[in-house]
């Protein structure tokens, strides 16, 4: 991994207002990327997005599916995931993150708080290391250890075909096995199972492997990227706080980024998974210890897996 040589705190978390969806009259025409006039139509793999009753499970609904195809809006559907439920389940996950770092395990030095006007000047306002102390005993915990082994499995540059060895594929399996042993990931599965997103834990784990580790092309056809690589393989940090920052890594400058500080790997992995399934391609409002924050996810739209399911393109903490 490269070093975080340029880091400055730039933002703090704020919650977005909850969006309310209302029904509107459907027109007499159809749009390829809309459910207007297409509600409950049969599945067709040629469609850009879908409007049938199974599209939520496969995460391939059109953006306006609930606006056009639900009589009373998103939160009234029996198997939908409401904003209130996301706030509740995220608080539950916060409480069961048993592997998170304690206050004595991590010390950070954010240094200079920059203004939005300073984000493009590429000047190092915080020359000291961000982390002044990390208890390395954390890295021996099974979920940490299995997570760290994944970080050197990727080529940094896009356009270069990724080819996983048998050992690297086993490392993916081991990570998923370890996180699924935790109360946190079991709670996420049980929540999604009750919402009829998954029938069995085996189905859930299989989908996790595809959505996170499945390869797709960000270049000219080479299978050179995955959701896991884009989100985690570069710079990794954890939680009980959220830090906005800018940094350079191996010569590449990130104008504005964000990171959890002090959480377990399964906590961050689990929150991004939950938001990607519940609000794919949208803002996802959560609550952690009474503090609200938003996670933005994006789906990869140029290729799919399984029954036209979408890969994770990216996921990150944001603020409003």
N, C-alpha and C positions, 0 to 999 in steps of 0.2 A: 504493500500500500504506500502511496505517496504521503508526504507530510503536509499538515495544514499550516502553510507558511504565512498566510495572510488572513487574519480573522478579526472581524469587528462586529459587535452586537448592533443590530439595526432595527429590531422590531420586537413587539410583544404580542401575546395572543389576545384576540377579542372574538366574541361570538357573533356570527351572522344572525340576522333576524330570520325566524322560521318562515319559509315560503309556504303559501297556501295555494293549492291548485283548485280551479273551478272548472266546471264543465262548460263547453261552448258548443254551439251548433256546428255540426260537420257539414262541409260543403259538398258539391256534386262532383268534385274531382279528387284525384289522389296525388300525393307527392311521394317520391321514392324514399325520402328520409322523414316522413311524417305518418302518423296514424289517422290523419284526417280522412274520413271515408273508408278506412281499411280495418276497422275493429273486427277482430275474430276471423279474419280471413285465413285460409289454409297456409301452412308454412311453405315457403318457396325459397330455396337456397340462393336464388338469384337476387332476392331483395336485399337492399342495403341494411334494413332493420325490420323488425317484425312487430305484429300487433295481435298475436294470438294469445291464448290464456297461458301458454307455457313460456312465453318470452322472458318473464321475470326470473324463472328458474335458470334459464340459459343465458341471462344477462345480455340479451340482444334486442330488447325493446327499443322502439324509436323514442327519442327524447320526450315527445309529447304523448306517450302511451296513456298515462293516467289522466291527462287533461281531456282526451277524446274518448277513451274507452271505459272509464269508470263513472257511473252516474253521479256519485257523490264525492268524487275526488280520491286522492291517494290513501288517506288515512282511514277510509271506511272499509276498504277491502279486507276480508277476513285474514288473508295470508300476507298482507302488505306489512312493511316495517315502518312504523310511524316515527316522526321526529322525537316524540316523547319516549318511545321505546329505545331509541338509540341513546338518548341521554341517560336512561336508566341502566341499560346493559353496560355502557362505558364506565359508569360509576362502579358497577359490580366488578368489572375487569380491573379497575384501578385498585380495588380493595384486595383482590386475590393475586396481585403480582408479587408473589412471595420471593422471587429471585431478584427483585430490583436491588440496586445499590442502596446502602444506608448513607446518611449524611457524612459519616466518618470515612466512607469509602472513596469519595471523589471530592476534589477541590478544583474549582475552575477560576480563571482570571479573565473575565470578559473585556476589561480595559475600556477602550474608547467607545462611547455610544454615538454613532454617526447619524447625520440627518439624511433624508432621502436625496438631497442635492449632492451628497458626497459619494453616492454608491457607484458612480461611474469613473471616478478619478484614478482608480487603481493604486492609490497610495496606501501603504501599510500603516494604519492608525493604531494598530495593536501588535507591536513587534514581539511582545513576550509570548511564551507558549500559552495556549488556552487552558490546557490541563496542567495544574501544578502538582497534583497527586492523584493517582489511581491505585486502589488496592488490587494488585494483580491476582489475588486469591479468587476474585470474581471469575476470572477466565477459566478456572478449573471446574466450574459448575457445568453440568452436562449440556445445557442449552447454549451456554456461551461457547464452550469448547467446540461443539458441533457447528455452530454458526461461524466461528473464526476460520475453520477449515475450508469453508466455502469461498472465502474472499479472494484466494489466489487462483481460482478456477477459470478466470475470465481474461480475455484480451481487452485492453482498455479502448483501443481504436475500433470504431465501426468499420464495416467493409471487409473484415477479416473473419472468415468462417470459424465458428466455435465448434470444437470437437471434444466432447467429454470422454475421458477414459473411464474404464470400469470402476476404478477407485473413486473418481469424482462423482459418478452416478450414485455410488454407494454412500458418499458423503451427503448427497441430497436426501437420500432415503433416511440416513441416520438423523439428520437435522429434523425432518418431519416426525420421525418416531419420538425423538426427545421432546419436542414442543407439545406433541399430543399426549404426553404423560402428565402435563401440567394441568392444574385445575383451571387455569385461565383459558387454554385452548379447548378444553372439554366444555367449558361454559359457553364458548362461542359456538361450538358444534351443536350443543343442546338447544341454544337459542335459534339457530338456523334450521335445525331439524323440526322444531315446533312450527316454524314458519314454512315448512314443506319445501325448503330449498334443497335439502339432502335427505335421502331415505336411510342411509347407514353412515357410520363413521368412515368405513372403507371408501365409500363414494366421495365423501368430503376430502379425505386425504389424497385420493387420486386427483381430484380437481385442484387441490392446492398445488400439487406437483406440476400440473399442466399450466395453470394460470401464472405461477411464479417462475418456474424453471423451463417451461416450453420455449423453444427458440423461434424467433422470427427475424425478418430482415429490416434493418433501418437503412440499408444501403442499396445495392444494385442486385438483390436477389440472394445474397449470401445469408445464411442463418447466423447472424452475428450479434444478436442481442436477446435479452429476456427481461421480464419485469424485475426479477431479483437483482440481476446485474445492474440495471439502471437505478434502482432505488437504494440498494445496499452496498454494492461493490465499488468503493471509491472512498467515501468517508462515512464512518459509522460512529454514532454516539447514542446515548440513552437518556433515562428519565428519573428524577421527579420534577423536572422543569423543562421549558421549551425555550430554545435560543434561536433568534434570527441572526444570521451572520453572512459575511462574504469571505471568500477565501480563494487561494490559488492551489491547485493540486497538479503536480507534474507539468507545470507550465500552463495549465488551463485555468482561467479566471472565472469564478462564479460570483456574479454581481450581487445576487441576493439568494440565500438559501436558508434552510431551517433544520433543526435537529432536536430530537428528544435527548435530554441529559439525565442519565441515571436509571433508566428502566431496564428490564430484562429484554433479551432479543425477542422472546415470544410475545411480549407486550406490544412492541412496535409492529412486529409481523402480524399479530392478531388484529390490531386496530386497523391497519391498512387493508387487511383481508375483509374484515367486517364492513368497512366503508365501500370497498370495491363491489362487494356483493349487494349491499343495501342501496348504495347510491352510485352506481357505475357512471363515471364521467361527470359527476356532479359534486357540489359541496356537501360535506357530511358533518353535521353538527354533533359534537360530543361534549361530555362533562367529566372532568377528572378532578376529584377532590374538591368539588364545588366550583371549579374554574372551567368556563366554557372555552372550547377551541374548535377549529374547523380543520378537516382534512379534505384535500382535493385529490380525487383520483381521475385518471384518464384511461380509456380503453384503447388497445391497439386495433385499429379499424381495417388494416390492409390484409390481415390474414386471421384465420380462426382455427379452433380445434374442436374435436368432438362434434356435438350437435350445434355447430355454428356458434360456439361459445367464444368469448373474446379474451385475449390475453391482457394482462396488466401492462400498460405503457409506462405509467409512473404513478406515484402517490407521495404526497408530502403535506406537512403541517403548513397552514396558512393563517392569515389574520385579515380582519376587515377594518 
